[in-house]
Amino acid sequence: IIRVGIGLVFMRHGFLKLTGETEKLVWLGQQMHLFGITQAPLFWGYVAACCEFFGGLLLALGLMTRLGALAILGVMKVAMVYH
């Protein structure tokens, strides 16, 4: 139940980012400057949103859960350094 719930939460957040405004994705991608990456913020925003959505989908379905958790781990690492 917990795995499915966490997967659905990440899917929702990723979906909102994927269907939202481009400015949100650019802002999200700009957070990679914390790791010294300043090129292509829109690309990195899409990568983060896809990792959240598809990582959550994999967790919710119970398919390749390690891969899904690894995708979410990358997004959460950036969020942790940001905050």
Short mmCIF file of the C-alpha atoms (twelve columns), coordinates in Angstrom:
data_MODEL
# 
_entry.id   MODEL 
# 
loop_
_atom_site.group_PDB 
_atom_site.id 
_atom_site.type_symbol 
_atom_site.label_atom_id 
_atom_site.label_alt_id 
_atom_site.label_comp_id 
_atom_site.label_asym_id 
_atom_site.label_seq_id 
_atom_site.Cartn_x 
_atom_site.Cartn_y 
_atom_site.Cartn_z 
_atom_site.pdbx_PDB_model_num 
ATOM 1  C CA . ILE A 1  0.000  0.000  0.000   1 
ATOM 2  C CA . ILE A 2  2.820  2.415  0.850   1 
ATOM 3  C CA . ARG A 3  4.678  1.709  -2.402  1 
ATOM 4  C CA . VAL A 4  1.555  2.354  -4.458  1 
ATOM 5  C CA . GLY A 5  0.721  5.504  -2.502  1 
ATOM 6  C CA . ILE A 6  4.200  6.974  -2.867  1 
ATOM 7  C CA . GLY A 7  4.226  6.094  -6.555  1 
ATOM 8  C CA . LEU A 8  0.904  7.850  -7.125  1 
ATOM 9  C CA . VAL A 9  2.096  10.974 -5.284  1 
ATOM 10 C CA . PHE A 10 5.194  11.191 -7.478  1 
ATOM 11 C CA . MET A 11 3.142  10.522 -10.605 1 
ATOM 12 C CA . ARG A 12 0.817  13.396 -9.751  1 
ATOM 13 C CA . HIS A 13 3.657  15.842 -9.147  1 
ATOM 14 C CA . GLY A 14 5.435  14.784 -12.330 1 
ATOM 15 C CA . PHE A 15 2.232  15.002 -14.373 1 
ATOM 16 C CA . LEU A 16 1.542  18.531 -13.133 1 
ATOM 17 C CA . LYS A 17 5.042  19.557 -14.177 1 
ATOM 18 C CA . LEU A 18 4.785  17.903 -17.587 1 
ATOM 19 C CA . THR A 19 1.447  19.521 -18.380 1 
ATOM 20 C CA . GLY A 20 2.277  22.869 -16.791 1 
ATOM 21 C CA . GLU A 21 3.893  25.975 -18.122 1 
ATOM 22 C CA . THR A 22 7.312  26.005 -19.718 1 
ATOM 23 C CA . GLU A 23 8.504  28.576 -17.165 1 
ATOM 24 C CA . LYS A 24 8.053  26.035 -14.368 1 
ATOM 25 C CA . LEU A 25 10.150 23.486 -16.227 1 
ATOM 26 C CA . VAL A 26 12.857 26.050 -16.900 1 
ATOM 27 C CA . TRP A 27 12.918 27.031 -13.209 1 
ATOM 28 C CA . LEU A 28 13.098 23.372 -12.257 1 
ATOM 29 C CA . GLY A 29 15.964 22.781 -14.657 1 
ATOM 30 C CA . GLN A 30 17.811 25.843 -13.401 1 
ATOM 31 C CA . GLN A 31 18.209 24.130 -10.035 1 
ATOM 32 C CA . MET A 32 20.934 22.025 -11.634 1 
ATOM 33 C CA . HIS A 33 23.214 25.028 -11.120 1 
ATOM 34 C CA . LEU A 34 23.660 23.640 -7.617  1 
ATOM 35 C CA . PHE A 35 25.729 20.900 -9.258  1 
ATOM 36 C CA . GLY A 36 27.549 23.184 -11.703 1 
ATOM 37 C CA . ILE A 37 25.276 22.475 -14.692 1 
ATOM 38 C CA . THR A 38 23.945 25.663 -16.254 1 
ATOM 39 C CA . GLN A 39 23.213 24.609 -19.852 1 
ATOM 40 C CA . ALA A 40 19.778 23.593 -21.164 1 
ATOM 41 C CA . PRO A 41 17.504 24.229 -18.158 1 
ATOM 42 C CA . LEU A 42 14.380 23.269 -20.138 1 
ATOM 43 C CA . PHE A 43 15.910 19.871 -20.947 1 
ATOM 44 C CA . TRP A 44 16.774 19.239 -17.294 1 
ATOM 45 C CA . GLY A 45 13.288 20.332 -16.261 1 
ATOM 46 C CA . TYR A 46 11.769 17.755 -18.607 1 
ATOM 47 C CA . VAL A 47 14.182 15.117 -17.320 1 
ATOM 48 C CA . ALA A 48 13.161 15.826 -13.723 1 
ATOM 49 C CA . ALA A 49 9.439  15.797 -14.529 1 
ATOM 50 C CA . CYS A 50 9.750  12.539 -16.496 1 
ATOM 51 C CA . CYS A 51 11.767 10.935 -13.705 1 
ATOM 52 C CA . GLU A 52 9.060  11.868 -11.226 1 
ATOM 53 C CA . PHE A 53 6.175  10.711 -13.392 1 
ATOM 54 C CA . PHE A 54 7.626  7.531  -14.833 1 
ATOM 55 C CA . GLY A 55 9.527  6.649  -11.657 1 
ATOM 56 C CA . GLY A 56 6.274  6.956  -9.744  1 
ATOM 57 C CA . LEU A 57 4.497  4.884  -12.373 1 
ATOM 58 C CA . LEU A 58 7.059  2.108  -12.051 1 
ATOM 59 C CA . LEU A 59 6.742  2.173  -8.264  1 
ATOM 60 C CA . ALA A 60 2.939  2.165  -8.349  1 
ATOM 61 C CA . LEU A 61 2.843  -0.753 -10.773 1 
ATOM 62 C CA . GLY A 62 5.602  -2.656 -9.005  1 
ATOM 63 C CA . LEU A 63 7.625  -2.966 -12.212 1 
ATOM 64 C CA . MET A 64 11.367 -2.316 -12.126 1 
ATOM 65 C CA . THR A 65 10.963 -0.668 -8.732  1 
ATOM 66 C CA . ARG A 66 14.710 -0.202 -8.280  1 
ATOM 67 C CA . LEU A 67 14.945 1.738  -11.522 1 
ATOM 68 C CA . GLY A 68 11.921 3.838  -10.570 1 
ATOM 69 C CA . ALA A 69 13.347 4.515  -7.122  1 
ATOM 70 C CA . LEU A 70 16.686 5.487  -8.671  1 
ATOM 71 C CA . ALA A 71 14.955 8.011  -10.947 1 
ATOM 72 C CA . ILE A 72 13.102 9.506  -8.000  1 
ATOM 73 C CA . LEU A 73 16.290 9.504  -5.924  1 
ATOM 74 C CA . GLY A 74 17.969 11.793 -8.445  1 
ATOM 75 C CA . VAL A 75 15.118 14.298 -8.290  1 
ATOM 76 C CA . MET A 76 15.006 14.174 -4.505  1 
ATOM 77 C CA . LYS A 77 18.756 14.708 -4.245  1 
ATOM 78 C CA . VAL A 78 18.432 17.986 -6.154  1 
ATOM 79 C CA . ALA A 79 15.474 18.973 -3.960  1 
ATOM 80 C CA . MET A 80 17.425 18.146 -0.810  1 
ATOM 81 C CA . VAL A 81 20.442 20.224 -1.872  1 
ATOM 82 C CA . TYR A 82 18.133 23.090 -2.904  1 
ATOM 83 C CA . HIS A 83 16.388 23.156 0.461   1 
# 
